[in-house]
């Protein structure tokens, strides 16, 4: 049980940044407990957060979530149920509003803003966050690759690197993939020979071509830095397009014709 409690503390520390925002939240919570008189607001912004905090650190809760439900990877998401932003913002406004002099209100507002800025981290420091390259807010390579592969009036099937899987469906429904997000979560136990070949440090061109053709993939998309044992062109997959980071291979034997449009 002690390990479960320690795990809860480690989770908070891992997602708590430098700790300043956590202290700000706790100070705001204490202030609302002492000064807020509205019963509805107290229940929402003090009672509920306190109950969620207690629940998060009770050994039985992480045990059920991590061991019984098998959600160890997503346990941290329960921290999202604690309204830290709402509590901190409301307490700050309530505190400043009760100050008499305008210049002091301005100074306190600036101090609060500085605490929030210093306590947080720029989102683009995270590896999963990148500046938007287009109106779709997905990598431009995805847009370029999809625009090349899409055939108006019909679907095509393509196998792509794992890092592109979430974006393809976000951009178009006309490119079918032989596997999806389920192959990226180990605990789901989903196995796919083609997916496993794609994520190898060095993929076999012969096996990759055979598996892709077996699954009906007209296209194979590879990262330019991905190492291959052999060349896909030896197995009748033709290099037909290159984006900034990726190469698109087309099956020479696949039907990639445009359907006839009749009125």
C-alpha positions in Angstrom: 0.0 0.0 0.0 2.9 2.4 0.8 4.1 1.9 -2.8 0.7 2.9 -4.1 0.8 6.2 -2.1 4.3 6.8 -3.3 3.2 6.3 -6.8 0.5 8.9 -6.4 3.1 11.4 -5.0 5.5 10.6 -7.9 2.7 11.2 -10.4 1.9 14.6 -8.9 5.6 15.6 -8.9 6.1 14.4 -12.5 3.3 16.6 -13.7 3.6 19.4 -11.2 6.3 21.4 -13.1 8.5 23.3 -10.6 5.8 23.1 -8.0 4.9 26.8 -7.9 1.5 26.3 -9.5 0.7 23.5 -7.1 1.5 25.8 -4.1 -0.5 28.5 -5.7 -3.5 26.2 -6.0 -3.2 24.9 -2.5 -3.0 28.5 -1.2 -6.0 29.4 -3.3 -7.9 26.4 -1.9 -7.1 27.4 1.7 -8.2 31.0 1.0 -11.5 29.9 -0.4 -12.1 27.6 2.6 -11.6 30.6 4.9 -13.3 33.4 3.0 -15.9 32.0 0.5 -19.5 32.2 2.0 -21.5 31.0 -1.0 -22.4 27.4 -0.3 -22.7 26.4 -3.9 -19.3 27.8 -4.8 -17.7 26.2 -1.7 -19.0 22.8 -2.7 -17.7 23.2 -6.2 -14.4 24.8 -5.6 -13.4 23.5 -2.2 -15.3 20.4 -1.1 -15.1 18.7 -4.5 -11.3 19.3 -5.1 -10.5 18.2 -1.5 -12.5 15.0 -2.0 -10.7 14.3 -5.3 -7.3 14.9 -3.7 -8.1 12.5 -0.8 -9.3 9.9 -3.3 -6.2 10.2 -5.5 -3.9 9.5 -2.5 -6.0 6.7 -0.9 -4.2 3.4 -1.6 -7.3 1.6 -2.7 -8.0 4.1 -5.5 -4.6 3.7 -7.4 -4.8 0.0 -6.7 -8.2 -0.3 -8.5 -7.2 2.0 -11.3 -3.7 0.5 -12.0 -4.0 -3.1 -11.0 -7.7 -4.0 -11.5 -8.7 -1.7 -14.4 -5.2 -1.9 -15.9 -5.0 1.8 -16.5 -1.5 2.4 -15.0 -0.4 4.4 -18.1 -3.4 6.8 -17.7 -3.6 7.1 -13.9 -2.2 10.6 -14.1 -5.3 11.8 -16.0 -7.3 11.7 -12.8 -5.5 14.8 -11.8 -7.4 16.5 -14.6 -10.6 16.1 -12.5 -9.2 18.5 -9.9 -10.2 22.1 -11.1 -6.9 23.7 -10.3 -7.3 26.5 -12.8 -10.8 27.4 -11.7 -9.9 27.4 -8.0 -6.7 29.5 -8.6 -8.4 32.0 -10.9 -11.5 32.4 -8.7 -9.5 32.8 -5.5 -7.2 35.3 -7.2 -10.0 37.5 -8.4 -11.8 37.3 -5.1 -8.7 38.3 -3.2 -7.9 41.2 -5.5 -11.5 42.4 -5.6 -11.4 42.9 -1.8 -8.4 45.2 -2.0 -9.3 48.9 -1.6 -6.7 50.7 -3.7 -6.5 50.3 -7.5 -2.7 50.5 -7.6 -2.4 47.6 -5.2 -5.0 45.6 -7.3 -2.8 46.1 -10.4 0.3 45.1 -8.5 -1.3 41.9 -7.2 -2.6 41.1 -10.6 0.9 41.4 -12.1 2.3 39.3 -9.3 -0.3 36.6 -9.9 0.4 36.6 -13.6 4.1 36.3 -12.9 3.6 33.3 -10.7 1.6 31.6 -13.4 4.2 32.3 -16.0 7.1 31.2 -13.9 5.3 28.2 -12.6 4.4 26.8 -16.1 6.4 25.6 -19.0 6.0 26.5 -22.7 4.0 23.8 -24.4 6.4 23.5 -27.3 9.1 22.1 -24.9 7.1 18.9 -25.0 8.2 16.5 -27.7 4.6 15.8 -28.7 4.0 19.5 -29.3 5.1 21.3 -32.5 4.2 24.7 -34.0 1.3 24.4 -36.4 2.4 24.2 -40.0 -1.0 24.6 -41.7 -4.7 25.2 -40.9 -5.2 21.5 -40.2 -2.6 21.7 -37.3 -0.9 18.5 -38.5 2.5 18.0 -40.0 2.7 19.4 -43.5 4.3 16.1 -44.6 1.0 14.4 -43.9 -0.9 16.8 -46.0 1.5 16.5 -48.9 1.6 12.7 -48.8 -2.2 12.3 -48.5 -2.8 14.8 -51.3 -0.6 12.7 -53.5 -2.1 9.4 -52.6 -5.8 10.3 -52.5 -7.7 9.3 -55.7 -11.0 11.2 -56.0 -14.0 8.9 -56.0 -12.4 5.9 -54.3 -10.4 4.6 -51.3 -6.8 3.6 -51.3 -4.9 1.6 -48.7 -1.5 2.6 -47.4 0.8 1.5 -44.6 2.6 4.4 -42.9 5.1 4.9 -40.1 3.5 4.8 -36.6 4.1 8.5 -36.0 1.8 9.3 -39.0 -1.0 7.0 -38.1 -3.0 9.4 -35.9 -2.7 12.2 -38.4 -3.8 10.4 -41.6 -7.4 9.8 -40.3 -7.5 13.4 -39.0 -6.9 14.7 -42.5 -8.8 12.3 -44.8 -11.1 9.2 -44.6 -10.2 8.1 -48.1 -6.9 6.5 -47.1 -7.4 3.2 -45.4 -4.7 1.8 -43.1 -4.2 -1.9 -42.2 -3.8 -1.0 -38.5 -4.3 1.9 -36.2 -3.7 3.2 -32.7 -4.3 -0.2 -31.2 -0.8 -1.3 -32.3 0.8 1.5 -30.3 -0.5 0.4 -26.8 1.3 -2.6 -25.5 -1.2 -3.5 -22.8 -3.9 -3.9 -25.4 -2.0 -6.9 -26.8 -2.9 -6.2 -30.4 -0.4 -7.9 -32.8 0.0 -7.2 -36.5 2.9 -8.6 -38.5 2.9 -5.6 -40.8 3.0 -3.2 -37.9 5.8 -5.1 -36.3 7.9 -5.1 -39.5 7.4 -1.3 -39.8 8.7 -0.6 -36.4 11.8 -2.7 -36.6 15.2 -0.9 -36.4 16.0 -2.5 -39.8 13.0 -3.7 -41.8 13.2 -6.4 -44.4 12.2 -5.0 -47.8 11.1 -8.5 -49.0 8.9 -9.2 -46.0 7.5 -5.7 -45.9 6.5 -5.8 -49.5 4.9 -9.2 -49.1 2.9 -8.3 -46.0 1.8 -5.0 -47.5 0.6 -6.6 -50.7 -1.1 -9.3 -48.7 -3.0 -6.7 -46.8 -4.0 -4.9 -50.1 -1.8 -1.9 -49.5 -1.3 0.1 -52.7 1.2 2.4 -51.0 4.0 2.0 -48.5 5.2 5.2 -46.8 8.6 5.1 -45.1 10.6 7.7 -43.2 13.8 8.6 -45.1 15.9 7.7 -42.1 14.4 4.3 -41.7 16.9 1.5 -42.4 16.0 -1.2 -44.8 17.5 -4.6 -45.6 17.0 -4.6 -49.3 15.2 -2.3 -51.6 11.4 -2.2 -52.1 11.9 -1.5 -55.8 13.3 -5.0 -56.1 9.8 -6.3 -55.2 7.8 -4.1 -57.5 7.1 -1.1 -55.2 8.1 2.0 -57.1 9.4 5.2 -55.5 6.7 7.6 -56.8 6.8 10.6 -54.4 9.0 12.2 -51.7 8.1 14.7 -49.1 10.5 16.5 -46.8 10.9 13.4 -44.5 9.1 10.5 -46.2 9.2 8.4 -49.3 6.0 7.0 -50.9 6.2 3.7 -52.7 3.4 2.5 -55.0 2.7 -1.2 -55.9 3.2 -1.5 -59.6 0.6 -4.3 -59.7 -2.1 -2.3 -57.8 -5.0 -0.7 -59.5 -4.6 3.0 -58.9 -6.9 4.2 -61.7 -9.5 6.9 -61.2 -13.1 5.7 -61.3 -15.2 7.0 -64.2 -17.6 9.6 -63.2 -21.0 9.4 -64.9 -23.9 11.8 -64.8 
